[in-house]
Amino acid sequence: MPSDHAAQVRRALQDAVVVFLATGDAIDPSMWDRPATDRWTVRLLFAHVVRGMSVFAELLDGEGEPTGPVLDGAAAYFRTALALDGIHEGIAERASTAASVAPDDLMGWAREVADGMLARAEATGDDRVLVHFAGRIRVGEYLVTRVAEVVLHTFDLQQACGLGVEAPATALALVNPLLLDLADRADPTALVLALTGRRPPVPCDVLG
């Protein structure tokens, strides 16, 4: 029987995916090539999220050597991964590749990948260790990183396409504590101003 934490994470992931897919359904075909971020179009960002969901199966099926640091949580995963040389360029390249090989039916592809990820998450215990390029991380904590990725990029897509910004409470209950755990990565003054509803003079970004 799964622990309360395992059940919470998997419910949050499922709920976040439902909102992501609903957001994809709401994207007008004319919007796929509009900018979503300063680097990516809506199509590239959507493909990035779907590819990110497919990575879980790749890690489960992989036979990587158990090298690299032990990542004791989702925050440690982001700290380590974001510190790697060329990380953002590599992410952008993989997203571009995913978008270029994606089928015409983007939503069908997204649903198939999402269903596979959720099914394997349900069938895999939290204590299973995954060998990621950033290090070794338990499944339960890795899935928290997937919740964060899906929620944050769904926000990006919603804003880029003029849709209402929404995320499930179950997912935000995991994402907000994770981001606060990374608060030392942000400019401290900007962080205080942002958390108190004031306009920071510089961006407040714990993942930048």
N, C-alpha and C positions, 0 to 999 in steps of 0.2 A: 504494500500500500504506500503510495507516495507521501512524502512529508508535507506539512503545511506549506513550507517554502517552495517545494517543487511544484505543488499544485498552484500556488500563487503565480510563480514565474510562467508556467505553461498557460494559465488562463490569461495573464497579461499579454503574452505573445500572441495567442489566438485573437484576442480582442484588438490588438494593435494591427494585426494582419487584416482583419475584417474592415477596419477603417481605411487602411492603405488601399485595399482593393476597391472599396466604395469610392475613394478619391480617384483612382484610375478610371473607373467607370464614368465619373463625372467630367473627365477631361475631354473637351471638345477636340476633334481631330485636327483642327486648325492650330491648336496650342502646342502640339508636340515639339515643334522646332523653336518655340520662343525661349528666351533665357529663363533659367530657373535659379541659377546662382551666378556669381561673377565668372564662373568657369564653365558651367554645364547648361545644356538645354534641358527642357522637361523630359525629352526622350532619354537622354543620357542619364539623368538622375533616376528616372524610373527603372532603367536597366540596371543601374548600380544597386538599387535596393533589391531587385529580383536576384541578381547575381549573388548579393550578400546572403540571401536566404539559401541559395544552393550550396554555399560553402560549407554549411553544417554537415550535409551528407558527405561531402568530399573529405572533411576532417574525420568523420566517423569511419569512413572506408579507407583512409590513408594508412600508410605504414611508415610514417616518419620516425626518424630516430628521436628518442626521448631526450633531446638536448634543449638548451636554452633555459632561461630562468623559470622558476615556478611562479605563476601569476596567481596571487591569493585572492583575487576578486576582479570584478568588472572594472573598477577604477584602475587597478594595476595593469589590466589589459590595455586600457586606453593610454595610460602614462607611457608604457613601454612601446606600444605600436606607434604612437605619434612622435616618439623620439627617434625613430629609425630614419636613417638617411634616405631621402627620395620617397618617403612614404606617400605623400600627396600626389606626386607624379605617377607612382605606381598604381594608386587607386584610380586616377583619372584614365590611365591607359587601359586598365582592366574593364572599366566602365564602358569605354569607347569600343573595346572588342566585343563586350557583351551586347551592346546596342547594335553593332554591325552584323552580328550573327543571329539576332533575335528574329523569331518568325513574324510574319505580318500581323498575326493575331496576338498582339502584345498581352491582352488581358487573359487570353487562354493560357499563354505561356506562364504568366504570373500566377494564375490559380493553380496550375499543375505543380510549379515549384513550391508554392506556399503550402499546398496540401501535403507534399512530400516531406517538407521540413517539419510541419506540425505532427505528422504521423510518426516520424522518427524521434521527435522530441518526447512524445508520449511513451514511446517504447524504450527509451534510454534513461538509465538512472543518473541522478545528479552527480554521483561520485566517479563516473567514467571520466578519465583524463584525456583531453584532446591535445594533440601536438600541433600547435599553430606556429606560424613563422615568428610570432612575437614571444613565444614561450609555451609552457604547459599550463593548461587551465581546465578546471573541472567543468563538466557540461552545465551544471546549474548556473555557474557564474558566466559562462560563455553565452548562455541564452539570455541573460540580462543584457549583455551587450547588443544582442540582436533586437531586443525590445527597444533599446535606446535608438539604434540605427533606424528602425522602422518608424518610430514616433517622430524623430527629428526630421527625417527626410520627407515624411508625409506632410509635416508642417511646411517644408520648403515647397512641395508640389502644390499644396493648397494656396499658399500665398502667391506663387507664381501664376496660378491660373484663376485668381480672383475668387476662390472658394472660401467658405467659412472655415476657420481654423478650429479643429477639434481633435481630441485624442481621448481614448477611454481612461476613466479614473483608475482602473486596475493597472494600466501601463504607467501612468504618471506617478503612481505610488512607488514604482521602482526607479523611474528615470530621474525624478527630482532629487532623491537622496544620492543617487550616483553622481549627478552633476555637482551637487554641493560637496561631495567628497573630493571633487577635482577643483574646488574653488580656488586653491592656491595657484592654479595655472593662469588665473585671470588677474588683470590689474586690480589691486586691492581697493583703490578709490572707485574705480568703475564698478566693481562688484557691489560695494555698499550703496552707491547711487542707484544702480539697477534694482537691487533688492528692496529699496525703499521707494520705488516709483519715480525716481528722479532721472534725468537724462544724463548719462555718463559722457564725459568729454572724449573718451576713446571707447572702442568696442569692448564689450564684456563677453569674452568668449573663452570657455574653459577647454574647448576642443581645438582651438586654432593653433 
